[in-house]
Structures are given as structure tokens and as C-alpha cells.
Amino acid sequence: MSDNVVWHQHQVSHDDRCKQKSQRPCVLWFTGLSGSGKSTVANAVESLLFQNQNHSYLLDGDNVRHGLNKDLNFSDEDRVENIRRIGEVSKLFADSGLIVLSAFISPFRSDRQQVKDLLPSGQFIEVFVDTPLEVCEQRDPKGLYKKARAGDIKDFTGLDSPYESPLEPDVHLKAGDKPVEVLAQEVVDYLVDKGFVKK
């Protein structure tokens, strides 16, 4: 970083933004295999938060790759950079007082830890959408597993590229056959229990 770059202090503080929104900001980091239901659950959580008058924003892996990260591919190096950028964006959104929902495979523990380290203590909430590989492959909503099995996609997470499951996730959603509504409510209940939002 250049020596000519200086951090600019805002007149409106982080605490001011939080008080205005009557909530404690955080980053809900949804991780899991492709087809595990990360985006579906995150969408359902955001709907519940919206109904509860909370202020949030959902960052989805595919959507971000259409813009901010469209220059990245799926090599291990670019996956690391993908998560680094999303971590920085999530940090900015959380600083604005929002509850950020980030739905990304984010296969490497070290990358998820890097995002956690960016944020103030307690603001990073790791949500493990724990869906068995065979269920994800049966769903295959984008046809990616089929392409990967055929050799058309290389370095596919869960098949020929590793997925490192969270060791101690803050929220462990044992998905698979549970209704999305039930999984989403588990996340919101956690936020209520920890004082991020009011009932």
C-alpha cells in the first residue's frame, strides 16, 4: 500500500450507525459444498430479518462473480483472492451497521479465518450448511457435478479439490432433508440469543 494513502475518519461513527438501525452488525458467513443450500438458506434468513425490520445485505458467490470478481477463475489462488475481496466488502458493510449475509463455498479454513480476523471480535459468525456430498450431487441445481464428473470442470470442490469443513462453526445447520424455513429460523434464533437483533 502506498505511503500516500491515509485512513479517513468519518463524522458519523460506527456506533451511530448501529444505534440508528437498532441492531448489532455482524457477518453471517454461510459455507458448504456446491448445492448444499447456502444461498437458499441465506435468502430465507434475509427475508426473516427484513420482516423483523432489520437492515441486511446478501452477498452471493455467483452474483459477485458477475461484477467485482469477474476477473477471477476457480484456481486455488483465485479462490483465495475471491474470498479476500468478499471479506473486505463484508467488513465495510458491517461497519455501516448492516447484518451481512455472505454465501460462498469458501472451501479453505485459512481463508475463512482470514475474513474472521478482518472483523472486530464476535462479528464473524460461521454458518456451516452441512449437506452430505451425495445429496448435493443429487440436487445438482446448476449441473456442475455432472460436468465435473465428465471432466468438463477441473478443480471442483468436493470432488477433485478439497473442502475443509468448519471445525467449530458458530451455527451448524445439519441440512439435507430439513425444510429451508426451519434452517433459516435456527440462524435467526442464534442472532436473537446472542443479542444481534431483537425478537
C-alpha positions as CSV (number, residue, x, y, z in Angstrom):
1,M,0.0,0.0,0.0
2,S,1.3,3.5,-0.9
3,D,2.5,5.8,1.9
4,N,0.3,8.4,0.4
5,V,-2.9,6.6,1.4
6,V,-4.3,7.8,4.7
7,W,-7.3,6.4,6.6
8,H,-10.2,9.0,6.6
9,Q,-12.1,9.4,9.8
10,H,-15.9,9.7,9.4
11,Q,-18.0,12.2,11.3
12,V,-20.7,9.6,11.7
13,S,-19.3,6.8,13.8
14,H,-19.9,3.0,13.7
15,D,-21.8,3.2,16.9
16,D,-24.0,5.9,15.5
17,R,-24.9,3.7,12.5
18,C,-25.7,0.8,14.8
19,K,-28.0,2.9,17.1
20,Q,-29.8,4.2,14.1
21,K,-30.6,0.7,12.9
22,S,-31.3,-0.7,16.4
23,Q,-29.1,-3.8,15.8
24,R,-25.6,-5.2,16.2
25,P,-23.9,-5.7,12.9
26,C,-22.3,-9.0,12.0
27,V,-21.2,-11.1,9.1
28,L,-23.1,-14.4,8.7
29,W,-20.7,-16.5,6.6
30,F,-22.5,-19.4,5.0
31,T,-20.1,-22.1,3.9
32,G,-20.8,-25.5,2.4
33,L,-20.5,-27.6,-0.7
34,S,-22.0,-26.5,-4.1
35,G,-25.7,-27.5,-3.9
36,S,-25.7,-27.5,-0.1
37,G,-28.3,-24.8,0.1
38,K,-26.2,-21.9,1.2
39,S,-27.8,-19.2,-0.9
40,T,-31.3,-20.6,-0.4
41,V,-30.9,-20.6,3.4
42,A,-29.2,-17.2,3.3
43,N,-32.1,-15.8,1.2
44,A,-34.6,-17.2,3.7
45,V,-32.7,-15.7,6.6
46,E,-32.6,-12.3,5.0
47,S,-36.4,-12.5,4.4
48,L,-37.0,-13.1,8.1
49,L,-34.7,-10.3,9.0
50,F,-36.4,-7.9,6.6
51,Q,-39.8,-8.9,8.1
52,N,-38.4,-8.1,11.5
53,Q,-37.4,-4.6,10.3
54,N,-33.7,-5.4,10.4
55,H,-31.1,-4.0,8.0
56,S,-29.2,-6.5,6.0
57,Y,-27.5,-7.3,2.7
58,L,-26.9,-10.6,1.0
59,L,-23.6,-11.2,-0.9
60,D,-23.9,-14.3,-3.1
61,G,-21.0,-16.1,-4.7
62,D,-22.3,-16.3,-8.3
63,N,-23.6,-12.7,-8.2
64,V,-20.3,-11.3,-7.0
65,R,-18.5,-13.1,-9.8
66,H,-20.7,-11.2,-12.3
67,G,-19.1,-7.9,-11.2
68,L,-16.5,-7.4,-8.5
69,N,-14.8,-10.7,-9.1
70,K,-15.5,-11.4,-12.8
71,D,-11.7,-11.3,-13.5
72,L,-11.2,-14.4,-11.3
73,N,-11.4,-18.1,-12.2
74,F,-11.6,-21.1,-10.0
75,S,-7.9,-21.9,-9.4
76,D,-6.9,-22.2,-5.7
77,E,-5.1,-18.9,-6.0
78,D,-8.2,-17.1,-7.4
79,R,-10.5,-18.7,-4.9
80,V,-8.3,-17.3,-2.1
81,E,-8.5,-13.8,-3.8
82,N,-12.2,-14.2,-4.3
83,I,-12.7,-14.7,-0.5
84,R,-10.3,-12.0,0.4
85,R,-12.2,-9.4,-1.6
86,I,-15.5,-10.5,-0.2
87,G,-14.1,-10.3,3.3
88,E,-13.1,-6.7,2.7
89,V,-16.6,-5.8,1.3
90,S,-18.3,-7.6,4.1
91,K,-16.2,-5.6,6.6
92,L,-17.3,-2.3,5.0
93,F,-20.9,-3.3,5.0
94,A,-20.7,-4.4,8.7
95,D,-19.0,-1.1,9.6
96,S,-22.1,0.6,8.1
97,G,-24.2,-1.2,10.7
98,L,-25.6,-3.9,8.4
99,I,-26.1,-7.6,9.0
100,V,-24.2,-9.1,6.1
101,L,-25.0,-12.5,4.7
102,S,-22.2,-14.0,2.7
103,A,-22.9,-17.2,0.9
104,F,-19.7,-18.8,-0.6
105,I,-18.3,-22.3,-0.8
106,S,-15.1,-20.8,0.7
107,P,-13.5,-24.3,0.9
108,F,-10.4,-23.4,2.9
109,R,-10.4,-22.9,6.7
110,S,-7.5,-20.5,6.4
111,D,-9.5,-18.2,4.1
112,R,-12.5,-18.1,6.4
113,Q,-10.1,-17.4,9.3
114,Q,-8.6,-14.5,7.3
115,V,-12.1,-13.0,7.0
116,K,-12.8,-13.5,10.7
117,D,-9.5,-11.8,11.5
118,L,-10.6,-8.7,9.5
119,L,-13.6,-8.1,11.7
120,P,-13.9,-7.0,15.3
121,S,-14.2,-9.8,17.8
122,G,-17.6,-11.5,17.7
123,Q,-18.8,-10.0,14.4
124,F,-17.9,-13.1,12.3
125,I,-20.5,-15.9,12.5
126,E,-19.6,-19.0,10.7
127,V,-22.7,-20.9,9.5
128,F,-21.9,-24.4,8.2
129,V,-24.6,-25.6,5.8
130,D,-23.8,-29.3,6.4
131,T,-25.3,-31.2,3.5
132,P,-23.9,-34.6,2.5
133,L,-22.0,-34.7,-0.8
134,E,-24.4,-37.3,-2.2
135,V,-27.3,-35.1,-1.5
136,C,-25.6,-32.1,-3.1
137,E,-24.8,-34.2,-6.1
138,Q,-28.4,-35.5,-6.4
139,R,-29.7,-31.9,-6.3
140,D,-27.0,-30.6,-8.7
141,P,-29.1,-27.4,-9.4
142,K,-26.6,-26.0,-11.9
143,G,-25.5,-29.3,-13.5
144,L,-22.0,-28.7,-12.2
145,Y,-21.4,-32.1,-10.6
146,K,-22.4,-33.8,-13.8
147,K,-19.9,-31.6,-15.8
148,A,-17.2,-32.2,-13.2
149,R,-17.7,-36.0,-13.3
150,A,-17.5,-35.8,-17.1
151,G,-14.2,-33.9,-16.8
152,D,-15.5,-30.6,-18.2
153,I,-14.8,-28.8,-14.9
154,K,-11.5,-29.1,-13.2
155,D,-10.7,-28.4,-9.5
156,F,-14.3,-28.9,-8.5
157,T,-14.8,-28.6,-4.7
158,G,-15.7,-31.9,-3.0
159,L,-14.6,-34.0,-6.0
160,D,-11.0,-33.2,-7.1
161,S,-10.5,-30.1,-5.0
162,P,-10.8,-30.3,-1.2
163,Y,-13.5,-28.8,1.1
164,E,-12.3,-28.2,4.6
165,S,-15.4,-28.4,6.9
166,P,-15.5,-25.9,9.8
167,L,-14.2,-27.5,13.0
168,E,-16.2,-25.3,15.4
169,P,-18.9,-23.4,13.4
170,D,-21.0,-20.9,15.3
171,V,-24.1,-22.3,13.7
172,H,-24.1,-25.9,12.5
173,L,-27.1,-26.4,10.1
174,K,-27.5,-30.2,9.6
175,A,-29.2,-29.8,6.3
176,G,-30.2,-32.3,3.7
177,D,-33.8,-33.1,4.3
178,K,-34.7,-30.3,6.8
179,P,-37.0,-27.6,5.4
180,V,-35.4,-24.3,4.5
181,E,-37.7,-22.4,6.8
182,V,-36.5,-24.5,9.8
183,L,-32.8,-23.9,8.9
184,A,-33.4,-20.2,8.5
185,Q,-35.1,-19.9,11.8
186,E,-32.2,-21.6,13.5
187,V,-29.9,-18.8,12.3
188,V,-32.3,-16.1,13.3
189,D,-32.7,-17.7,16.8
190,Y,-29.0,-17.6,17.2
191,L,-28.9,-13.9,16.3
192,V,-31.7,-13.2,18.8
193,D,-30.0,-15.3,21.5
194,K,-26.7,-13.5,21.1
195,G,-28.2,-10.1,21.1
196,F,-27.6,-9.1,17.4
197,V,-31.3,-8.5,16.8
198,K,-34.4,-8.2,18.9
199,K,-37.4,-10.5,18.5
